[in-house]
Amino acid sequence: MSLNWQELLSLHFWFTSQPGVMNDVIIKIMLIFFAALIFFALILSLIKARKGADNLGKKLIGKWQSFLATMGFVGLILVFFFFEQVYLFSARFWLIGWIIGAGVWLYFVFHYWLKEMPRRRGEKVAKGRFEQYLPRKK
């Protein structure tokens, strides 16, 4: 079975109200992918519970954990609807919505990781340097 790229790139393919039957191999691949997202979220929860990471690192791990768990769970719901062939909820545009939602969420996670964390760590170091010269209570 070959993939028809012209059909894949048409709007009718993505926005039809009766999407039809999805290939079993694709459903299994999606099931494994979304289950892996939830598995990695569980691993991150174990890493987060360990001591040694600072609060900013734990917050970043929490952001990744919530992203993976939520997107994995929503993806598994989509796979269930695809498998059961529920017309409205198995429409292919839900996958587009899932991808857009994941992209927006990833933007905010990466923004925190690459912009906010270095800024906050810099502020923490500057605050520590400043407070070393302040008198402390005895």
CNS distance restraints for C-alpha pairs under 8 A (distance, minus, plus):
assign (resid   4 and name CA) (resid   8 and name CA) 6.35 0.50 0.50
assign (resid   5 and name CA) (resid   9 and name CA) 6.12 0.50 0.50
assign (resid   6 and name CA) (resid  10 and name CA) 6.41 0.50 0.50
assign (resid   7 and name CA) (resid  13 and name CA) 6.27 0.50 0.50
assign (resid   8 and name CA) (resid  13 and name CA) 6.31 0.50 0.50
assign (resid   8 and name CA) (resid  14 and name CA) 7.77 0.50 0.50
assign (resid   9 and name CA) (resid  13 and name CA) 7.53 0.50 0.50
assign (resid  10 and name CA) (resid  14 and name CA) 7.12 0.50 0.50
assign (resid  11 and name CA) (resid  15 and name CA) 6.03 0.50 0.50
assign (resid  12 and name CA) (resid  16 and name CA) 5.49 0.50 0.50
assign (resid  13 and name CA) (resid  19 and name CA) 7.59 0.50 0.50
assign (resid  13 and name CA) (resid  92 and name CA) 7.77 0.50 0.50
assign (resid  14 and name CA) (resid  91 and name CA) 7.46 0.50 0.50
assign (resid  14 and name CA) (resid  92 and name CA) 5.13 0.50 0.50
assign (resid  14 and name CA) (resid  93 and name CA) 5.41 0.50 0.50
assign (resid  15 and name CA) (resid  91 and name CA) 7.08 0.50 0.50
assign (resid  15 and name CA) (resid  92 and name CA) 6.63 0.50 0.50
assign (resid  15 and name CA) (resid  93 and name CA) 5.81 0.50 0.50
assign (resid  16 and name CA) (resid  91 and name CA) 7.03 0.50 0.50
assign (resid  16 and name CA) (resid  92 and name CA) 7.81 0.50 0.50
assign (resid  17 and name CA) (resid  87 and name CA) 6.73 0.50 0.50
assign (resid  17 and name CA) (resid  88 and name CA) 6.70 0.50 0.50
assign (resid  17 and name CA) (resid  91 and name CA) 6.46 0.50 0.50
assign (resid  18 and name CA) (resid  87 and name CA) 5.77 0.50 0.50
assign (resid  18 and name CA) (resid  88 and name CA) 7.77 0.50 0.50
assign (resid  18 and name CA) (resid  91 and name CA) 7.02 0.50 0.50
assign (resid  19 and name CA) (resid  87 and name CA) 7.10 0.50 0.50
assign (resid  19 and name CA) (resid  90 and name CA) 7.19 0.50 0.50
assign (resid  19 and name CA) (resid  91 and name CA) 5.71 0.50 0.50
assign (resid  19 and name CA) (resid  92 and name CA) 6.86 0.50 0.50
assign (resid  20 and name CA) (resid  85 and name CA) 7.32 0.50 0.50
assign (resid  21 and name CA) (resid  82 and name CA) 7.79 0.50 0.50
assign (resid  21 and name CA) (resid  85 and name CA) 6.83 0.50 0.50
assign (resid  22 and name CA) (resid  26 and name CA) 7.13 0.50 0.50
assign (resid  22 and name CA) (resid  27 and name CA) 7.03 0.50 0.50
assign (resid  22 and name CA) (resid  82 and name CA) 6.82 0.50 0.50
assign (resid  22 and name CA) (resid  83 and name CA) 7.54 0.50 0.50
assign (resid  23 and name CA) (resid  27 and name CA) 6.43 0.50 0.50
assign (resid  24 and name CA) (resid  28 and name CA) 6.18 0.50 0.50
assign (resid  25 and name CA) (resid  29 and name CA) 6.17 0.50 0.50
assign (resid  26 and name CA) (resid  30 and name CA) 6.10 0.50 0.50
assign (resid  27 and name CA) (resid  31 and name CA) 6.01 0.50 0.50
assign (resid  27 and name CA) (resid  79 and name CA) 6.50 0.50 0.50
assign (resid  27 and name CA) (resid  82 and name CA) 7.59 0.50 0.50
assign (resid  27 and name CA) (resid  83 and name CA) 7.17 0.50 0.50
assign (resid  28 and name CA) (resid  32 and name CA) 6.14 0.50 0.50
assign (resid  29 and name CA) (resid  33 and name CA) 6.12 0.50 0.50
assign (resid  30 and name CA) (resid  34 and name CA) 6.09 0.50 0.50
assign (resid  30 and name CA) (resid  75 and name CA) 7.88 0.50 0.50
assign (resid  30 and name CA) (resid  79 and name CA) 6.88 0.50 0.50
assign (resid  31 and name CA) (resid  35 and name CA) 6.00 0.50 0.50
assign (resid  31 and name CA) (resid  75 and name CA) 7.99 0.50 0.50
assign (resid  31 and name CA) (resid  76 and name CA) 6.46 0.50 0.50
assign (resid  31 and name CA) (resid  79 and name CA) 6.48 0.50 0.50
assign (resid  32 and name CA) (resid  36 and name CA) 6.00 0.50 0.50
assign (resid  33 and name CA) (resid  37 and name CA) 6.44 0.50 0.50
assign (resid  33 and name CA) (resid  72 and name CA) 7.99 0.50 0.50
assign (resid  34 and name CA) (resid  38 and name CA) 6.57 0.50 0.50
assign (resid  34 and name CA) (resid  71 and name CA) 7.54 0.50 0.50
assign (resid  34 and name CA) (resid  72 and name CA) 4.47 0.50 0.50
assign (resid  34 and name CA) (resid  73 and name CA) 7.13 0.50 0.50
assign (resid  34 and name CA) (resid  75 and name CA) 5.69 0.50 0.50
assign (resid  34 and name CA) (resid  76 and name CA) 5.97 0.50 0.50
assign (resid  35 and name CA) (resid  39 and name CA) 6.17 0.50 0.50
assign (resid  35 and name CA) (resid  72 and name CA) 6.26 0.50 0.50
assign (resid  35 and name CA) (resid  76 and name CA) 7.27 0.50 0.50
assign (resid  36 and name CA) (resid  40 and name CA) 6.09 0.50 0.50
assign (resid  36 and name CA) (resid  72 and name CA) 7.63 0.50 0.50
assign (resid  37 and name CA) (resid  41 and name CA) 6.25 0.50 0.50
assign (resid  37 and name CA) (resid  68 and name CA) 5.18 0.50 0.50
assign (resid  37 and name CA) (resid  69 and name CA) 6.43 0.50 0.50
assign (resid  37 and name CA) (resid  71 and name CA) 7.43 0.50 0.50
assign (resid  37 and name CA) (resid  72 and name CA) 5.07 0.50 0.50
assign (resid  38 and name CA) (resid  42 and name CA) 6.34 0.50 0.50
assign (resid  38 and name CA) (resid  68 and name CA) 6.03 0.50 0.50
assign (resid  38 and name CA) (resid  69 and name CA) 4.88 0.50 0.50
assign (resid  38 and name CA) (resid  72 and name CA) 5.27 0.50 0.50
assign (resid  38 and name CA) (resid  73 and name CA) 7.04 0.50 0.50
assign (resid  39 and name CA) (resid  43 and name CA) 6.37 0.50 0.50
assign (resid  40 and name CA) (resid  44 and name CA) 6.17 0.50 0.50
assign (resid  40 and name CA) (resid  65 and name CA) 7.76 0.50 0.50
assign (resid  40 and name CA) (resid  68 and name CA) 7.06 0.50 0.50
assign (resid  41 and name CA) (resid  45 and name CA) 6.27 0.50 0.50
assign (resid  41 and name CA) (resid  64 and name CA) 7.47 0.50 0.50
assign (resid  41 and name CA) (resid  65 and name CA) 4.66 0.50 0.50
assign (resid  41 and name CA) (resid  66 and name CA) 7.23 0.50 0.50
assign (resid  41 and name CA) (resid  68 and name CA) 5.39 0.50 0.50
assign (resid  41 and name CA) (resid  69 and name CA) 5.38 0.50 0.50
assign (resid  42 and name CA) (resid  46 and name CA) 6.49 0.50 0.50
assign (resid  42 and name CA) (resid  65 and name CA) 7.53 0.50 0.50
assign (resid  42 and name CA) (resid  69 and name CA) 7.93 0.50 0.50
assign (resid  43 and name CA) (resid  47 and name CA) 6.35 0.50 0.50
assign (resid  44 and name CA) (resid  48 and name CA) 5.95 0.50 0.50
assign (resid  44 and name CA) (resid  61 and name CA) 6.55 0.50 0.50
assign (resid  44 and name CA) (resid  62 and name CA) 7.83 0.50 0.50
assign (resid  44 and name CA) (resid  64 and name CA) 7.83 0.50 0.50
assign (resid  44 and name CA) (resid  65 and name CA) 5.91 0.50 0.50
assign (resid  45 and name CA) (resid  49 and name CA) 6.23 0.50 0.50
assign (resid  45 and name CA) (resid  61 and name CA) 7.90 0.50 0.50
assign (resid  45 and name CA) (resid  62 and name CA) 7.65 0.50 0.50
assign (resid  45 and name CA) (resid  65 and name CA) 6.72 0.50 0.50
assign (resid  46 and name CA) (resid  50 and name CA) 6.70 0.50 0.50
assign (resid  48 and name CA) (resid  53 and name CA) 7.79 0.50 0.50
assign (resid  48 and name CA) (resid  58 and name CA) 5.88 0.50 0.50
assign (resid  48 and name CA) (resid  61 and name CA) 6.43 0.50 0.50
assign (resid  48 and name CA) (resid  62 and name CA) 7.37 0.50 0.50
assign (resid  53 and name CA) (resid  57 and name CA) 5.75 0.50 0.50
assign (resid  53 and name CA) (resid  58 and name CA) 6.22 0.50 0.50
assign (resid  54 and name CA) (resid  58 and name CA) 6.26 0.50 0.50
assign (resid  55 and name CA) (resid  59 and name CA) 6.07 0.50 0.50
assign (resid  56 and name CA) (resid  60 and name CA) 6.25 0.50 0.50
assign (resid  56 and name CA) (resid 117 and name CA) 6.67 0.50 0.50
assign (resid  57 and name CA) (resid  61 and name CA) 6.18 0.50 0.50
assign (resid  58 and name CA) (resid  62 and name CA) 6.03 0.50 0.50
assign (resid  59 and name CA) (resid  63 and name CA) 6.23 0.50 0.50
assign (resid  60 and name CA) (resid  64 and name CA) 6.35 0.50 0.50
assign (resid  60 and name CA) (resid 109 and name CA) 7.63 0.50 0.50
assign (resid  60 and name CA) (resid 112 and name CA) 7.59 0.50 0.50
assign (resid  60 and name CA) (resid 113 and name CA) 6.77 0.50 0.50
assign (resid  61 and name CA) (resid  65 and name CA) 5.96 0.50 0.50
assign (resid  62 and name CA) (resid  66 and name CA) 6.06 0.50 0.50
assign (resid  63 and name CA) (resid  67 and name CA) 6.16 0.50 0.50
assign (resid  63 and name CA) (resid 109 and name CA) 6.50 0.50 0.50
assign (resid  64 and name CA) (resid  68 and name CA) 6.10 0.50 0.50
assign (resid  64 and name CA) (resid 109 and name CA) 7.13 0.50 0.50
assign (resid  65 and name CA) (resid  69 and name CA) 6.02 0.50 0.50
assign (resid  66 and name CA) (resid  70 and name CA) 5.86 0.50 0.50
assign (resid  67 and name CA) (resid  71 and name CA) 5.96 0.50 0.50
assign (resid  67 and name CA) (resid 102 and name CA) 7.93 0.50 0.50
assign (resid  67 and name CA) (resid 105 and name CA) 7.19 0.50 0.50
assign (resid  67 and name CA) (resid 106 and name CA) 7.88 0.50 0.50
assign (resid  68 and name CA) (resid  72 and name CA) 5.79 0.50 0.50
assign (resid  69 and name CA) (resid  73 and name CA) 6.02 0.50 0.50
assign (resid  70 and name CA) (resid  74 and name CA) 6.10 0.50 0.50
assign (resid  71 and name CA) (resid  75 and name CA) 5.87 0.50 0.50
assign (resid  71 and name CA) (resid  98 and name CA) 7.73 0.50 0.50
assign (resid  71 and name CA) (resid 102 and name CA) 7.09 0.50 0.50
assign (resid  72 and name CA) (resid  76 and name CA) 6.14 0.50 0.50
assign (resid  73 and name CA) (resid  77 and name CA) 6.36 0.50 0.50
assign (resid  74 and name CA) (resid  78 and name CA) 6.32 0.50 0.50
assign (resid  75 and name CA) (resid  79 and name CA) 6.21 0.50 0.50
assign (resid  75 and name CA) (resid  98 and name CA) 7.66 0.50 0.50
assign (resid  76 and name CA) (resid  80 and name CA) 6.17 0.50 0.50
assign (resid  77 and name CA) (resid  81 and name CA) 6.36 0.50 0.50
assign (resid  78 and name CA) (resid  82 and name CA) 6.14 0.50 0.50
assign (resid  78 and name CA) (resid  89 and name CA) 7.32 0.50 0.50
assign (resid  78 and name CA) (resid  90 and name CA) 6.69 0.50 0.50
assign (resid  78 and name CA) (resid  94 and name CA) 7.70 0.50 0.50
assign (resid  78 and name CA) (resid  95 and name CA) 7.90 0.50 0.50
assign (resid  79 and name CA) (resid  83 and name CA) 6.01 0.50 0.50
assign (resid  80 and name CA) (resid  84 and name CA) 6.11 0.50 0.50
assign (resid  81 and name CA) (resid  85 and name CA) 5.77 0.50 0.50
assign (resid  81 and name CA) (resid  86 and name CA) 5.46 0.50 0.50
assign (resid  81 and name CA) (resid  89 and name CA) 5.94 0.50 0.50
assign (resid  81 and name CA) (resid  90 and name CA) 5.05 0.50 0.50
assign (resid  82 and name CA) (resid  86 and name CA) 6.76 0.50 0.50
assign (resid  82 and name CA) (resid  89 and name CA) 7.70 0.50 0.50
assign (resid  82 and name CA) (resid  90 and name CA) 4.73 0.50 0.50
assign (resid  82 and name CA) (resid  91 and name CA) 7.91 0.50 0.50
assign (resid  85 and name CA) (resid  90 and name CA) 6.04 0.50 0.50
assign (resid  86 and name CA) (resid  90 and name CA) 5.39 0.50 0.50
assign (resid  87 and name CA) (resid  91 and name CA) 6.35 0.50 0.50
assign (resid  89 and name CA) (resid  94 and name CA) 7.40 0.50 0.50
assign (resid  90 and name CA) (resid  94 and name CA) 7.37 0.50 0.50
assign (resid  92 and name CA) (resid  96 and name CA) 7.07 0.50 0.50
assign (resid  93 and name CA) (resid  97 and name CA) 6.27 0.50 0.50
assign (resid  94 and name CA) (resid  98 and name CA) 6.06 0.50 0.50
assign (resid  95 and name CA) (resid  99 and name CA) 6.12 0.50 0.50
assign (resid  96 and name CA) (resid 100 and name CA) 6.14 0.50 0.50
assign (resid  97 and name CA) (resid 101 and name CA) 5.98 0.50 0.50
assign (resid  98 and name CA) (resid 102 and name CA) 6.02 0.50 0.50
assign (resid  99 and name CA) (resid 103 and name CA) 6.07 0.50 0.50
assign (resid 100 and name CA) (resid 104 and name CA) 6.23 0.50 0.50
assign (resid 101 and name CA) (resid 105 and name CA) 6.11 0.50 0.50
assign (resid 102 and name CA) (resid 106 and name CA) 5.94 0.50 0.50
assign (resid 103 and name CA) (resid 107 and name CA) 6.14 0.50 0.50
assign (resid 104 and name CA) (resid 108 and name CA) 6.61 0.50 0.50
assign (resid 105 and name CA) (resid 109 and name CA) 6.32 0.50 0.50
assign (resid 106 and name CA) (resid 110 and name CA) 5.98 0.50 0.50
assign (resid 107 and name CA) (resid 111 and name CA) 5.95 0.50 0.50
assign (resid 108 and name CA) (resid 112 and name CA) 6.15 0.50 0.50
assign (resid 109 and name CA) (resid 113 and name CA) 6.17 0.50 0.50
assign (resid 110 and name CA) (resid 114 and name CA) 5.81 0.50 0.50
assign (resid 110 and name CA) (resid 115 and name CA) 7.89 0.50 0.50
assign (resid 111 and name CA) (resid 115 and name CA) 5.37 0.50 0.50
assign (resid 111 and name CA) (resid 116 and name CA) 6.70 0.50 0.50
assign (resid 112 and name CA) (resid 116 and name CA) 4.60 0.50 0.50
assign (resid 112 and name CA) (resid 117 and name CA) 6.00 0.50 0.50
assign (resid 113 and name CA) (resid 117 and name CA) 5.48 0.50 0.50
assign (resid 113 and name CA) (resid 118 and name CA) 7.75 0.50 0.50
assign (resid 114 and name CA) (resid 118 and name CA) 6.79 0.50 0.50
assign (resid 115 and name CA) (resid 119 and name CA) 6.43 0.50 0.50
assign (resid 116 and name CA) (resid 120 and name CA) 6.03 0.50 0.50
assign (resid 117 and name CA) (resid 121 and name CA) 6.00 0.50 0.50
assign (resid 118 and name CA) (resid 122 and name CA) 6.05 0.50 0.50
assign (resid 119 and name CA) (resid 123 and name CA) 6.23 0.50 0.50
assign (resid 120 and name CA) (resid 124 and name CA) 6.09 0.50 0.50
assign (resid 121 and name CA) (resid 125 and name CA) 6.25 0.50 0.50
assign (resid 122 and name CA) (resid 126 and name CA) 6.13 0.50 0.50
assign (resid 123 and name CA) (resid 127 and name CA) 5.97 0.50 0.50
assign (resid 124 and name CA) (resid 128 and name CA) 6.17 0.50 0.50
assign (resid 125 and name CA) (resid 129 and name CA) 6.23 0.50 0.50
assign (resid 126 and name CA) (resid 130 and name CA) 6.15 0.50 0.50
assign (resid 127 and name CA) (resid 131 and name CA) 6.02 0.50 0.50
assign (resid 128 and name CA) (resid 132 and name CA) 6.22 0.50 0.50
assign (resid 129 and name CA) (resid 133 and name CA) 7.55 0.50 0.50
assign (resid 130 and name CA) (resid 134 and name CA) 7.31 0.50 0.50
